[in-house]
Amino acid sequence: MERVFARRAAGRRPALQRVFAVLLGTGVLLVGMGASVRADDYPTRPVRLVVPAAAGGPTYLTARLLADKMEPSLGQPVVVEAKGGGGGNVGAETVAKSVPDGYTILMATIGTHAINKSLYRKLTYDPQKDFLPVSQVVQYPLLLVVNPTLPARSVGELIAYAKANPGKVLRASGGIGTSMHLSGELFVHQAAVDMPHVPYKGSAPALTDMVGNHVQVMFDALMTALPLVQAGQLKALAVTGPQRSPVVPDVPTVAEAGLPGYSATGWIGIVAPAGTPEPIVRRLNAAVVKALADPELRQKLIEQAAEPVGSSPEEFARFIASESDKWAQAVRSAGIVAD
């Protein structure tokens, strides 16, 4: 009798296996269809745009301007959330570990995606493996500003004063590994001066201490530093780009004003967590590119010395890779280590 039941069970196995195979295939198909529907319907709720810096800084201000123009395309609010700290690493890690569904995205910076991988020995995220590029947003030169009490009216005079007073001129930045930090490191390395670095959790608090003369020198975005220059609270010595900025045409480049060969520009863009469905990445890209084509937004960005870009995910991926190589060499040559 046992042999009879065994033979019957064995005879049913192929049929059962076929049933399970059909069910499994149907299940996979349904899951795939569900993912496709979700991507097609995206977004159905607000999108969170994380800024890895303090509120009030250049990255945050650009994110707010961009978010307002992305909302009509997406049909949902784009909520900007400042999450500063760790040279941008806190905000970047938050997004890297979030659900890859397009509802949490990052305003990537030159720090989080080109510099920090070389700067930090124990980075908790991989700038290229843990994210999918969406689009570059802007690129911009920085402005070298000093407190008016500092007896230097040009880059040449600043270098001379710093050499005569080693360690006494304090250099502020919006955090370790930011473009503000590395632009300053590149400066002191090429000028062979000793200007100790004082990092802050964002540009805004650093500028507050600049005005108060607690620190004397800073490389900062034009959009946040220029109003203080115009108010007479800070003095602009130079811009860091290869050409003068049309916003401040009378301000020379660092190379012109006393440090030949110097050039550094910052940039920011949008990235999503790795694993985000491609249709969602494309949807976000279209919203960013359309926003950056808006004449009103472009004018506001240009007035703040930020050059609108707007690129494909593939173009932005290649750009991030090239910037990573460039700044890795700069970090190594300067011997900078953040931890």
Secondary structure, DSSP 8 states (H G I E B T S, - for coil): -HHHHHHHHHHHHHHHHHHHHHHHHHHHHHHHHHHHHHHHH--SS-EEEEESS-TTSHHHHHHHHHHHHHHHHHTS-EEEEE---GGGHHHHHHHHTS-SSSSEEEEEEHIIIIIHHHH-TT-SS-TTTSEEEEEEEEEEEEEEEE-TTSS-SSHHHHHHHHHHSTTTS-EEESSTTSHHHHHHHHHHHHHT----EEE-SSHHHHHHHHHTTSS-EEEEEHHHHHHHHHTTSSEEEEE-SSS--TTSTTS-BHHHHT-TT---EEEEEEEEETT--HHHHHHHHHHHHHHHT-HHHHHHHHHTT-EE----HHHHHHHHHHHHHHHHHHHHHHT----
